[in-house]
Amino acid sequence: MAPSDLDRESVERRLDAVERALTDERSVERVDELDEIETRVAELEAAVQALRGYVGSVRAVNEDVERRADRALRRAEALERHVGPTEADPDPDHDPDPDRDPGDDSADASGALGRLRNRL
């Protein structure tokens, strides 16, 4: 065999392999799979963007709530300084309502301030 015949056979084998690859059903299936994967990736990217937007909204709300809580705490502390413990309750050991639950501090300002501090 002459070297040109070998080159020609090699080229023909390679051309046959390329033709088979182009007409093979598996390659069509792979194109379909690739399209499906691209669709799924696009859906996932959209979901990630939606989640980023949601997280950003939650962060904004959390920052707003934190600012409001800080403002409320500053006002409560200013009120406590202004009123003072002696003016609010001259006898801190005296309980004007003995039937009241000792854990329920909703009736006095220091209890409200204490609850606010505990929640923060």
C-alpha positions in Angstrom: 0.0 0.0 0.0 1.2 3.4 -1.0 1.3 6.1 1.7 -1.3 8.1 -0.2 -3.7 5.1 0.0 -3.2 4.9 3.8 -3.9 8.6 4.2 -7.0 8.3 2.0 -8.3 5.3 4.1 -7.6 7.2 7.3 -9.5 10.2 6.1 -12.4 8.1 4.9 -12.6 6.3 8.3 -12.6 9.6 10.0 -15.3 11.0 7.7 -17.4 7.9 8.3 -17.1 8.4 12.1 -18.1 12.1 11.8 -21.1 11.2 9.6 -22.2 8.5 12.1 -21.8 11.0 15.0 -23.9 13.6 13.2 -26.7 11.2 12.4 -26.6 9.1 15.5 -29.8 9.2 17.6 -27.8 9.5 20.8 -26.5 12.8 19.7 -30.1 14.0 19.2 -31.0 12.7 22.6 -28.0 14.5 24.0 -29.2 17.8 22.4 -32.6 17.3 24.0 -31.0 16.6 27.4 -28.8 19.7 26.9 -31.9 21.8 26.2 -33.6 20.4 29.3 -30.6 21.1 31.4 -30.4 24.7 30.1 -34.1 25.2 30.9 -33.5 23.8 34.5 -30.5 26.1 34.9 -32.5 29.1 33.8 -35.3 28.2 36.3 -32.8 27.8 39.1 -31.2 31.1 38.3 -34.6 32.8 38.4 -35.3 31.1 41.8 -31.9 32.3 43.2 -32.7 35.8 42.1 -36.1 35.6 43.8 -34.5 34.3 47.0 -32.0 37.1 46.9 -34.8 39.6 46.6 -36.7 38.0 49.5 -33.6 37.9 51.7 -32.9 41.6 50.9 -36.4 42.5 51.9 -36.1 40.5 55.2 -32.8 42.3 55.9 -34.4 45.7 55.3 -37.3 44.8 57.6 -34.9 43.5 60.3 -32.9 46.7 60.1 -36.1 48.8 60.3 -37.3 46.8 63.3 -33.9 47.1 65.0 -33.9 50.9 64.5 -37.5 51.1 65.9 -36.5 49.0 68.9 -33.4 51.1 69.5 -35.5 54.2 69.4 -38.0 52.8 71.8 -35.3 51.7 74.2 -33.7 55.2 74.1 -37.1 56.8 74.8 -37.8 54.3 77.7 -34.4 55.0 79.2 -34.8 58.7 78.8 -38.2 58.4 80.5 -36.7 56.4 83.3 -34.0 59.0 83.8 -36.5 61.8 83.7 -39.0 60.2 86.1 -36.4 58.4 88.2 -37.0 55.4 90.4 -38.0 57.3 93.5 -40.7 59.3 91.7 -42.2 56.3 89.9 -42.4 54.2 93.1 -41.4 55.7 96.4 -41.2 52.3 98.1 -39.8 49.7 95.6 -40.5 46.8 98.0 -44.1 47.9 98.4 -46.5 46.0 96.1 -49.8 48.0 95.7 -51.5 44.9 94.2 -50.7 41.8 96.2 -53.0 39.6 94.0 -50.9 40.5 90.9 -48.6 37.8 89.5 -45.0 38.7 90.5 -43.8 37.8 87.0 -46.3 40.1 85.3 -44.5 43.5 85.1 -47.0 45.0 82.7 -48.4 47.5 85.2 -45.2 49.5 85.9 -42.8 51.4 83.7 -39.7 49.6 84.9 -41.3 46.3 84.1 -42.1 47.4 80.6 -38.5 48.6 80.2 -37.2 45.3 81.6 -39.3 43.4 79.2 -38.1 45.5 76.3 -34.5 45.0 77.4 -35.0 41.2 77.6 -36.5 41.1 74.2 -33.6 42.9 72.7 
